[in-house]
Amino acid sequence: MTRQRPIKAVLAKPGLDGHDRGAHVLTLGLRDAGMEVIYLGIRTTAELIVQAAIEEDADVVALSCLSGAHEYHFPRVAELLKEAGMADVLLIGGGVIPAEDVPLLQAAGFKAIFGPGTTIQEIAAFIYEHVRE
């Protein structure tokens, strides 16, 4: 079955993390892979991320964190998406996230956590494989 529209991805950096070069590169890479990407930028709140996902009818929400605050911000976004009736949105994360924190994020609803060195092609392929029609 062919998709009726491109995959829509909302990409954000929650919390006070100010380093966003990787997020910019991923935004452009996913766009070049055929997705519509809405990049919310740095210092976004969980509420703003979820509101954008609702307004944009997002298929995927991708969060990036380098500051170590992923244990709070990522589960909070997942919780708010569920409360908003958007539990079917694909949740992925990335950044500098210790391997021992990955199970916590998976339990919160994240389907994948991508670390440093992951290629854009790997991330795009994962999204295409896991986004529901």
Residue frames as a rotation matrix with the C-alpha (Angstrom) as fourth column:
MET 1
0.583 0.813 0.000 0.00
0.813 -0.583 0.000 0.00
0.000 0.000 -1.000 0.00
THR 2
-0.368 -0.684 0.630 1.32
0.671 -0.664 -0.330 3.46
0.644 0.301 0.703 -0.90
ARG 3
-0.463 0.141 -0.875 1.21
0.735 -0.490 -0.468 6.23
-0.495 -0.860 0.123 1.69
GLN 4
0.487 0.752 0.445 -1.24
0.870 -0.464 -0.168 9.02
0.080 0.468 -0.880 0.98
ARG 5
0.893 -0.253 0.373 1.17
-0.250 -0.967 -0.057 11.65
0.375 -0.042 -0.926 2.30
PRO 6
-0.082 -0.983 -0.166 4.79
-0.126 0.176 -0.976 11.88
0.989 -0.060 -0.138 3.40
ILE 7
0.197 0.006 -0.980 5.65
0.902 0.392 0.183 10.79
0.385 -0.920 0.072 6.91
LYS 8
0.485 -0.009 0.875 5.47
-0.197 -0.975 0.099 13.77
0.852 -0.220 -0.475 9.27
ALA 9
0.093 -0.558 -0.825 8.14
0.870 0.449 -0.205 13.95
0.484 -0.698 0.527 11.92
VAL 10
0.843 0.050 0.535 8.30
-0.217 -0.880 0.423 16.39
0.492 -0.472 -0.731 14.82
LEU 11
0.157 -0.891 -0.425 11.86
0.750 0.388 -0.536 16.76
0.642 -0.235 0.729 16.05
ALA 12
0.735 0.144 0.663 12.76
-0.244 -0.856 0.456 18.60
0.633 -0.497 -0.594 19.25
LYS 13
-0.401 -0.844 -0.356 15.37
0.348 0.220 -0.911 19.10
0.848 -0.489 0.206 21.95
PRO 14
0.658 0.753 -0.013 13.52
0.275 -0.224 0.935 19.20
0.701 -0.618 -0.355 25.28
GLY 15
0.622 -0.362 -0.694 14.91
0.744 0.000 0.668 20.89
-0.242 -0.932 0.270 28.34
LEU 16
0.790 -0.349 -0.505 17.87
-0.207 -0.926 0.315 23.21
-0.577 -0.144 -0.804 28.54
ASP 17
0.082 -0.766 0.638 20.14
0.661 0.521 0.540 21.37
-0.746 0.378 0.549 26.12
GLY 18
0.530 0.109 -0.841 21.62
-0.288 -0.910 -0.299 23.98
-0.797 0.401 -0.451 23.79
HIS 19
-0.593 -0.793 -0.138 23.65
-0.460 0.192 0.867 21.80
-0.661 0.578 -0.479 21.42
ASP 20
0.339 0.900 0.273 21.64
-0.175 0.345 -0.922 21.13
-0.925 0.264 0.274 18.29
ARG 21
-0.339 -0.521 -0.784 24.00
-0.875 -0.131 0.465 20.53
-0.345 0.844 -0.412 15.37
GLY 22
-0.969 -0.032 0.246 23.02
0.023 0.975 0.220 16.84
-0.247 0.219 -0.944 15.23
ALA 23
-0.136 0.990 0.034 19.32
0.458 0.093 -0.884 17.72
-0.878 -0.105 -0.467 15.31
HIS 24
0.231 0.160 -0.960 19.82
-0.622 -0.734 -0.272 20.13
-0.748 0.659 -0.070 12.40
VAL 25
-0.713 -0.563 -0.417 21.65
-0.687 0.442 0.577 17.47
-0.140 0.698 -0.702 10.40
LEU 26
-0.810 0.463 0.359 18.93
0.383 0.882 -0.274 14.90
-0.443 -0.085 -0.892 11.16
THR 27
0.114 0.876 -0.469 16.20
0.008 -0.473 -0.881 17.37
-0.993 0.097 -0.061 10.18
LEU 28
0.043 -0.172 -0.984 17.79
-0.913 -0.407 0.031 17.87
-0.405 0.897 -0.175 6.77
GLY 29
-0.886 -0.458 -0.067 18.56
-0.451 0.823 0.344 14.18
-0.103 0.335 -0.936 6.36
LEU 30
-0.533 0.768 0.354 15.01
0.442 0.610 -0.658 13.05
-0.722 -0.195 -0.664 7.08
ARG 31
0.313 0.596 -0.739 13.70
-0.364 -0.644 -0.673 15.74
-0.877 0.480 0.016 4.73
ASP 32
-0.292 -0.524 -0.800 16.04
-0.944 0.021 0.331 14.46
-0.156 0.851 -0.501 2.02
ALA 33
-0.975 -0.018 0.219 14.70
-0.018 1.000 -0.001 10.95
-0.219 -0.005 -0.976 2.74
GLY 34
-0.672 0.734 0.097 11.22
0.191 0.045 0.981 12.16
0.716 0.677 -0.170 1.77
MET 35
-0.148 0.623 -0.768 9.73
0.986 0.158 -0.062 13.09
0.083 -0.766 -0.638 5.12
GLU 36
0.282 0.269 0.921 8.10
0.083 -0.963 0.256 16.31
0.956 0.004 -0.294 6.22
VAL 37
-0.186 -0.486 -0.854 10.05
0.908 0.248 -0.339 17.45
0.376 -0.838 0.395 9.28
ILE 38
0.652 0.354 0.670 8.99
-0.005 -0.882 0.471 20.08
0.758 -0.311 -0.573 11.77
TYR 39
-0.247 -0.807 -0.536 11.98
0.746 0.195 -0.637 21.04
0.618 -0.557 0.554 13.92
LEU 40
0.758 0.650 -0.047 10.91
0.488 -0.518 0.703 22.81
0.433 -0.556 -0.710 17.10
GLY 41
0.237 -0.764 0.600 14.42
-0.286 -0.645 -0.709 23.74
0.928 -0.004 -0.372 18.14
ILE 42
-0.607 -0.598 -0.523 16.17
0.379 0.360 -0.853 23.82
0.699 -0.716 0.008 21.48
ARG 43
-0.996 0.093 0.000 14.72
-0.034 -0.369 -0.929 24.37
-0.087 -0.925 0.370 24.92
THR 44
-0.352 0.925 -0.142 11.27
-0.499 -0.057 0.865 23.06
0.792 0.375 0.482 24.10
THR 45
-0.482 0.298 0.824 8.84
-0.802 0.228 -0.552 21.84
-0.352 -0.927 0.129 26.73
ALA 46
-0.898 0.232 0.374 7.06
0.269 0.962 0.050 18.51
-0.348 0.146 -0.926 26.69
GLU 47
0.024 0.980 -0.196 3.77
0.373 -0.191 -0.908 20.37
-0.928 -0.052 -0.370 26.37
LEU 48
0.144 -0.044 -0.989 4.96
-0.719 -0.691 -0.074 22.29
-0.680 0.721 -0.132 23.30
ILE 49
-0.844 -0.508 -0.169 6.24
-0.495 0.621 0.607 19.10
-0.204 0.596 -0.777 21.67
VAL 50
-0.667 0.657 0.351 2.95
0.554 0.753 -0.357 17.30
-0.498 -0.044 -0.866 22.19
GLN 51
0.233 0.758 -0.609 0.92
0.022 -0.630 -0.776 20.29
-0.972 0.168 -0.164 21.01
ALA 52
-0.211 -0.392 -0.895 2.98
-0.876 -0.331 0.352 20.41
-0.434 0.858 -0.274 17.81
ALA 53
-0.974 -0.139 0.178 2.54
-0.070 0.935 0.348 16.66
-0.214 0.327 -0.921 17.31
ILE 54
-0.221 0.970 0.106 -1.23
0.573 0.217 -0.790 17.10
-0.789 -0.114 -0.604 17.60
GLU 55
0.333 0.369 -0.868 -1.39
-0.307 -0.828 -0.470 20.15
-0.892 0.423 -0.162 15.34
GLU 56
-0.288 -0.564 -0.774 0.86
-0.921 -0.059 0.386 18.59
-0.263 0.824 -0.502 12.70
ASP 57
0.809 0.584 0.072 -0.78
-0.563 0.804 -0.193 15.14
-0.170 0.115 0.979 12.88
ALA 58
-0.072 -0.990 -0.120 2.70
-0.997 0.072 0.006 13.71
0.003 0.120 -0.993 13.40
ASP 59
0.728 0.176 -0.662 3.58
-0.292 0.954 -0.068 10.13
0.620 0.242 0.746 12.59
VAL 60
0.263 -0.746 -0.612 6.81
0.816 0.511 -0.272 10.24
0.516 -0.428 0.742 14.57
VAL 61
0.922 -0.150 0.356 8.18
-0.310 -0.838 0.450 12.31
0.230 -0.525 -0.819 17.43
ALA 62
0.386 -0.885 -0.262 11.97
0.674 0.464 -0.575 12.34
0.630 0.045 0.775 17.65
LEU 63
0.988 -0.075 0.132 13.72
-0.146 -0.698 0.701 13.77
0.040 -0.712 -0.701 20.69
SER 64
0.279 -0.958 -0.071 17.38
0.412 0.186 -0.892 14.56
0.867 0.220 0.447 21.10
CYS 65
0.971 0.012 0.240 19.22
-0.208 -0.462 0.862 15.07
0.121 -0.887 -0.446 24.35
LEU 66
0.197 -0.966 -0.168 22.86
0.244 0.214 -0.946 15.63
0.949 0.145 0.278 25.18
SER 67
-0.111 -0.233 0.966 22.43
-0.638 -0.729 -0.249 17.14
0.762 -0.644 -0.068 28.64
GLY 68
-0.919 -0.235 -0.318 21.49
0.045 0.737 -0.675 14.04
0.393 -0.634 -0.666 30.62
ALA 69
-0.671 0.720 0.178 17.90
-0.583 -0.363 -0.726 15.13
-0.458 -0.591 0.664 31.23
HIS 70
-0.573 0.426 -0.701 16.45
-0.551 0.433 0.713 12.41
0.607 0.795 -0.013 29.00
GLU 71
-0.836 0.229 -0.499 15.27
0.456 0.796 -0.398 10.42
0.305 -0.560 -0.770 32.04
TYR 72
-0.524 0.679 -0.513 12.77
0.257 -0.448 -0.856 13.17
-0.812 -0.581 0.060 32.83
HIS 73
-0.391 0.366 -0.844 11.91
-0.675 -0.738 -0.008 14.80
-0.626 0.567 0.536 29.51
PHE 74
-0.824 0.051 -0.564 11.52
-0.452 0.541 0.709 11.75
0.342 0.839 -0.423 27.28
PRO 75
-0.757 0.588 -0.285 9.04
0.647 0.733 -0.208 9.88
0.087 -0.342 -0.936 29.54
ARG 76
-0.455 0.600 -0.658 7.11
0.145 -0.679 -0.720 13.12
-0.878 -0.423 0.222 30.11
VAL 77
-0.561 0.229 -0.795 6.58
-0.802 -0.389 0.454 13.56
-0.206 0.892 0.402 26.36
ALA 78
-0.858 0.225 -0.462 5.47
-0.001 0.898 0.440 9.92
0.514 0.378 -0.770 26.09
GLU 79
-0.684 0.605 -0.409 3.04
0.629 0.204 -0.750 10.38
-0.370 -0.770 -0.520 28.98
LEU 80
-0.388 0.531 -0.753 1.49
-0.284 -0.846 -0.451 13.52
-0.877 0.039 0.479 27.48
LEU 81
-0.723 0.123 -0.680 1.14
-0.668 0.126 0.733 11.89
0.176 0.984 -0.009 24.06
LYS 82
-0.828 0.433 -0.357 -0.77
0.451 0.892 0.035 9.00
0.333 -0.132 -0.934 25.65
GLU 83
-0.509 0.644 -0.571 -3.01
0.466 -0.352 -0.812 11.42
-0.724 -0.679 -0.121 27.54
ALA 84
-0.386 0.308 -0.870 -3.71
-0.632 -0.775 0.005 13.23
-0.672 0.552 0.494 24.25
GLY 85
0.596 0.663 0.454 -4.77
-0.172 0.657 -0.734 9.98
-0.784 0.359 0.506 22.56
MET 86
0.676 -0.431 -0.598 -1.64
-0.705 -0.144 -0.694 9.81
0.213 0.891 -0.401 20.42
ALA 87
0.364 -0.525 0.770 -0.14
-0.500 0.587 0.637 6.61
-0.786 -0.616 -0.048 21.80
ASP 88
0.730 -0.037 0.683 0.25
0.478 0.742 -0.471 5.27
-0.489 0.670 0.559 18.24
VAL 89
0.858 -0.503 -0.101 2.83
-0.470 -0.693 -0.547 7.94
0.205 0.517 -0.831 17.32
LEU 90
0.588 -0.741 -0.326 6.28
0.629 0.671 -0.391 6.41
0.509 0.025 0.861 16.82
LEU 91
0.930 -0.329 0.163 8.60
-0.356 -0.700 0.619 7.70
-0.090 -0.634 -0.768 19.54
ILE 92
0.536 -0.839 -0.096 12.34
0.710 0.509 -0.486 7.68
0.456 0.193 0.869 18.98
GLY 93
0.951 -0.278 -0.136 15.19
-0.126 -0.749 0.650 9.35
-0.283 -0.601 -0.748 20.78
GLY 94
0.539 -0.833 0.128 18.83
0.657 0.320 -0.682 10.05
0.527 0.451 0.720 20.36
GLY 95
0.658 -0.434 0.615 21.85
-0.549 -0.836 -0.003 11.83
0.515 -0.336 -0.788 21.68
VAL 96
-0.518 -0.843 -0.146 24.32
-0.378 0.378 -0.845 10.91
0.768 -0.382 -0.514 24.37
ILE 97
0.448 0.757 0.476 22.24
-0.853 0.202 0.481 8.45
0.268 -0.621 0.736 26.35
PRO 98
-0.556 -0.715 0.423 23.92
-0.813 0.573 -0.101 5.78
-0.171 -0.400 -0.900 28.49
ALA 99
-0.584 0.275 -0.764 23.03
-0.300 0.801 0.518 2.20
0.754 0.532 -0.386 27.56
GLU 100
-0.855 0.242 -0.459 21.75
0.511 0.547 -0.663 1.56
0.091 -0.801 -0.591 31.07
ASP 101
-0.654 0.641 -0.402 19.07
-0.265 -0.692 -0.671 4.24
-0.709 -0.332 0.622 30.57
VAL 102
-0.801 0.309 -0.513 17.66
-0.522 0.060 0.851 2.72
0.293 0.949 0.113 27.38
PRO 103
-0.705 0.585 -0.400 15.35
0.585 0.799 0.137 0.19
0.400 -0.138 -0.906 29.14
LEU 104
-0.499 0.518 -0.695 13.70
0.472 -0.510 -0.719 3.02
-0.727 -0.687 0.009 31.10
LEU 105
-0.574 0.240 -0.783 13.01
-0.604 -0.769 0.208 4.91
-0.552 0.592 0.587 27.88
GLN 106
-0.838 0.291 -0.461 11.74
-0.194 0.631 0.751 1.79
0.510 0.719 -0.473 26.12
ALA 107
-0.641 0.618 -0.455 9.38
0.766 0.474 -0.434 1.13
-0.053 -0.627 -0.777 29.03
ALA 108
-0.445 0.448 -0.776 8.08
0.044 -0.854 -0.518 4.69
-0.894 -0.265 0.360 28.58
GLY 109
0.596 0.773 0.218 7.23
0.209 0.113 -0.971 3.93
-0.775 0.624 -0.095 24.95
PHE 110
0.244 -0.581 -0.776 10.34
-0.853 -0.510 0.114 4.75
-0.462 0.634 -0.620 22.91
LYS 111
0.970 0.197 0.143 10.83
-0.098 0.852 -0.515 2.23
-0.223 0.486 0.845 20.11
ALA 112
0.464 -0.874 0.145 14.46
0.793 0.337 -0.508 3.12
0.395 0.350 0.849 19.50
ILE 113
0.831 -0.393 -0.393 17.29
-0.072 -0.777 0.625 5.15
-0.551 -0.491 -0.675 20.98
PHE 114
0.746 -0.566 0.350 20.00
0.524 0.175 -0.834 6.14
0.410 0.806 0.427 18.52
GLY 115
0.606 -0.603 -0.519 23.45
0.421 -0.311 0.852 6.99
-0.675 -0.735 0.065 19.79
PRO 116
0.327 -0.594 -0.735 26.43
-0.669 -0.695 0.264 8.81
-0.667 0.405 -0.625 18.36
GLY 117
-0.721 -0.693 0.006 27.57
-0.434 0.459 0.775 7.36
-0.540 0.556 -0.632 15.05
THR 118
-0.103 0.761 0.640 24.13
0.551 0.579 -0.600 6.23
-0.828 0.291 -0.479 13.90
THR 119
-0.944 -0.254 0.209 23.66
0.304 -0.431 0.850 7.16
-0.126 0.866 0.484 10.27
ILE 120
-0.507 0.789 -0.348 20.74
-0.710 -0.611 -0.351 9.16
-0.489 0.070 0.869 8.96
GLN 121
-0.383 0.333 -0.862 20.00
-0.691 0.516 0.506 6.26
0.613 0.789 0.032 6.62
GLU 122
-0.823 0.061 -0.564 19.62
0.346 0.842 -0.414 3.90
0.450 -0.536 -0.715 9.60
ILE 123
-0.780 0.550 -0.297 17.25
0.054 -0.414 -0.909 6.29
-0.623 -0.725 0.293 11.36
ALA 124
-0.393 0.642 -0.659 15.20
-0.899 -0.418 0.129 6.95
-0.193 0.643 0.741 8.21
ALA 125
-0.555 0.151 -0.818 14.95
-0.335 0.860 0.386 3.22
0.761 0.488 -0.427 7.47
PHE 126
-0.899 0.227 -0.375 13.78
0.439 0.470 -0.766 2.55
0.002 -0.853 -0.522 11.03
ILE 127
-0.598 0.708 -0.375 11.09
-0.376 -0.662 -0.649 5.23
-0.708 -0.247 0.662 10.73
TYR 128
-0.345 0.474 -0.810 9.86
-0.912 0.036 0.409 3.95
0.223 0.880 0.420 7.37
GLU 129
-0.697 0.012 -0.717 9.74
-0.020 0.999 0.036 0.42
0.717 0.039 -0.696 8.75
HIS 130
-0.773 0.262 -0.577 7.85
0.633 0.372 -0.679 1.31
0.037 -0.890 -0.454 11.95
VAL 131
-0.788 0.569 -0.232 5.45
-0.492 -0.811 -0.316 4.14
-0.369 -0.135 0.920 11.14
ARG 132
-0.465 0.729 0.502 1.92
0.547 0.682 -0.485 2.81
-0.696 0.049 -0.717 10.87
GLU 133
-0.746 0.298 0.596 -0.29
0.512 -0.316 0.798 3.65
0.426 0.901 0.083 7.91
